[in-house]
Amino acid sequence: MKGRASLPGADELFRVTSIDQGRGARDARGARGAKQAAAGGPKAPPPAERTSSGRQRHEEKVTFYCTAEELMDLEHARLRLRREHGIGVDRGRLVREALAQVLSELERDGADAALVKRLLA
């Protein structure tokens, strides 16, 4: 009887990265920072720049609808990143990076964030 080759599982193929890097500064303030701010204590430092969760196993899923043109634009951006910058990413990672960037800007700039301006337009 022929044996089958032993192949690595999905968990072995994907490296695990920490998402604490982007959220650590915000989470480190925690409840204590909120209590100090409410009590007029020392002001919390500005929020840290968000980072995408990167390449790791994701337990949550979100589905959204987009137009064919938006999907093509996303695919063109992915291919451009590969062609011009040598960065090979899938659409999911591209969306997670963009989301992290937009949310970071919203936390940092508030009403002046491009997201707020675009949604109000």
C-alpha angles and dihedrals in degrees: 000000000000117000122225123238114256109241125193118254125240092264090058094048097055121061116226116236130187121249090195090088094074098034101035098093093049094045093044089065088055121150093330092061091049091050092049092049091049091048092051091253126144114323117250117247116257113280116273120249110271119239129201119252087244122193108355138110109283119210097189127068132196126188123201135172125237137171122263088250093054090049091050090049090052091049092047090051090051092050092045091053089053096043101042103027105024092239113140111197135153123236092257093057091045090054092046091052092048091048092051090050094049094046092048090052091048091053092046101041104025111186091008093060117118089235092060092047093049093048092049093049 
